[in-house]
């Protein structure tokens, strides 16, 4: 019987990209989207109660240890495929982009803006992914899709400008700008990762990219680690770190990488359309000052409409 872990580990068991209907990959992406949608409020809560660099470093360290263990177990499986030196180095390098630069921008951005703003800005990632994929010749993008990209960018502008007018409520122009940079970073990471997902197992991809990101991140977050009184960290904050580390990075990354391999980067990214709705709802319920604003609603409509045009 094929298990979820088996399908994550074995690259030769990927479903054909043209398969119709709801598959295991679709269900896994829905779970990933739900976890990532809630993760905005969770990270916001954690970074409100401790230094953002320390929180981010701790959650990535957790995920790196879990994937390291899974990678060791995978190497002991009969018929495990070796990884070429070239692919391993490429994954380590991409890890710097996806798990050091992006994750640092994400945590710092969420710490300095509303969780809802961060979710809405990052919702434009599918349009950015389509644009970058077209530029690199990986995916075809037509005139309608370019209009969708422009509409998504307009939506980002509404969210960012609207947030800058309500700095007293927690949203700042600086935080929103950092999240925009994170969205661009994630789009490049997803597109560049696409060819490697067909040759390397998802566990190895996750382990190597996390190690690649963890090494420079340790240097960046070392002062924050040293300054944190870890024995005084509350149970709730530890729980937030575990959710943001094991849930978002382990379960979420396995689902995302499988989607990129089976469905392609643009079709996978379309699932992130649900993230803003989940993020806004969870943030509204969990955090003070996260009631959706008219600017957020207008930006959300523009961003999601733009992504829809990109996918038509």
Secondary structure, DSSP 8 states (H G I E B T S, - for coil): ---HHHHHH-GGG---TT--S--HHHHHHHHHHHHHHHHHHHHHHHHHHS-HHHHHHHHHHHHHHHHHHHHHHHHTSTT-----HHHHHHHHHHHIIIIIIHHHHHHHHHHTS-HHHHHHHHTTHHHHHHHHHHHTTSS---HHHHHHHHHHHHHHHHHHHHHHTTGGGT--HHHHHHHHHHHHHHHHHHHHHGGGGGTS-HHHHHHHHHHHHHHHHHHHHHHHHHH--GGG--HHHHHHHHIIIIIIIIIHHHHHHHHHHHH-HHHHHGGGHHHHHHHHHHHHHHSTT----HHHHHHHHHHHHHHHHHH-
